[in-house]
Amino acid sequence: MKIVFTAKGTGLDSAMDPRFGRTEFFVIYDEESESIDSYDNRAIENEAHGAGPKTAQKLAEYGVQVLITGNGPGNNAARVLQAAGTKVYVGAGDMTVREALEAYKKGELKEF
Amino acid sequence: MKIAIASGKGGTGKTTLSTNLASYIAESRDCVLADLDVEEPNSGLFIKGELIHVEDKFKMIPEWNRETCELCGNCQKVCNFNAVLKMGKMIMVFPELCHGCYACSELCPTGSLPMKFKKMGELKSYRTGNLHFIESRLIIGEEQAVPLIKQTIDYVNENFDMEMIKIYDSPPGTSCPVIEATKDADLVILVTEPTPFGLHDLKLAVETVKQLGKPFVVVINRHGIGNDGVERYCKEDDIEIIARVPNDRLIAETYARGDLLYPVIPSVKEAVKVISGYIESFKRGEK
């Protein structure tokens, strides 16, 4: 299963980015292979409108099953994530990616 | 004759000036006041008129027809606002993001995105004496102010004589809603306050109206607070300050009660008289 984190950097020790639509990076963690991948989302700064759905669409291309973020997506982005069948967990905005992963594994994060 | 009251910075006194100026002018002749700050109209707090007309306002948004769609994704490519997205075998439309430009609809090879009406707000028209007060209000959740501002201006143009003085209480800031509210105006009055923040946003507002090629003048509100930055800037850039409304506790108290200021506060009466005089001479081509 692929788990994606909204983050301010590209690794497990990066701080989480509490925002969804305008997150700077995604850190993508593959549970099976325990490998890490990342995606640079900073081009989203140029989008004046609809950052949420656009980012959600990008995420869908990666085929991730779980999204872990801080504040949670807005309505438009949530519709796209729902269409893509992505489960969303929130409340990890003040953690590092590694801490967020641990919290998720322990079932400490709230489902959006 | 259309006068837009704008500001850059919010809370400098656009509504205070608009409502008092329009009511003062209406003492002697017909005058229109249109509240174009459709995201949070508040001129109506100070104008107690008789409601004479209400109408729903609509924008056009595309609606996906899955039966005829071939999922080419062209709609998503041509949308500048991420309002149409292709997700797998589905086209998703986000009505709040849509600017109603028709691009996706017109350029769809199979005509699978016909445009449909969507209610975005309400326009109300009130009358008190010679004052015609028009107020539009977006419904909650609607993000696009521009189409409603445009339709409100169209309503004013269609229903009132060209010659009549029309005061547009504009939205704050310098983005699209302000452009829409001021681009049709003959004269823009920029209300500012004599503070560093007021000056900063006044400069942005001046840049904006200059780009629009509009004649503009400045009114200083709460004169006496802050510093002389605004005065110096206007002098250096040759911008005319046509009136100064003093900072006065009585103004705040009267405003907070929802009352008009000029009937009870001589300094405000003097200011609206001067501004109305300026508008008259501008109208005659003397300015």
Boltz contact constraints between the chains, C-beta under 6 A:
constraints:
  - contact:
      token1: [A, 49]
      token2: [B, 81]
      max_distance: 6.0
  - contact:
      token1: [A, 49]
      token2: [B, 97]
      max_distance: 6.0
  - contact:
      token1: [A, 50]
      token2: [B, 81]
      max_distance: 6.0
  - contact:
      token1: [A, 50]
      token2: [B, 82]
      max_distance: 6.0
  - contact:
      token1: [A, 50]
      token2: [B, 97]
      max_distance: 6.0
  - contact:
      token1: [A, 53]
      token2: [B, 82]
      max_distance: 6.0
  - contact:
      token1: [A, 53]
      token2: [B, 85]
      max_distance: 6.0
  - contact:
      token1: [A, 53]
      token2: [B, 94]
      max_distance: 6.0
  - contact:
      token1: [A, 54]
      token2: [B, 82]
      max_distance: 6.0
  - contact:
      token1: [A, 57]
      token2: [B, 85]
      max_distance: 6.0
  - contact:
      token1: [A, 76]
      token2: [B, 94]
      max_distance: 6.0
  - contact:
      token1: [A, 83]
      token2: [B, 87]
      max_distance: 6.0
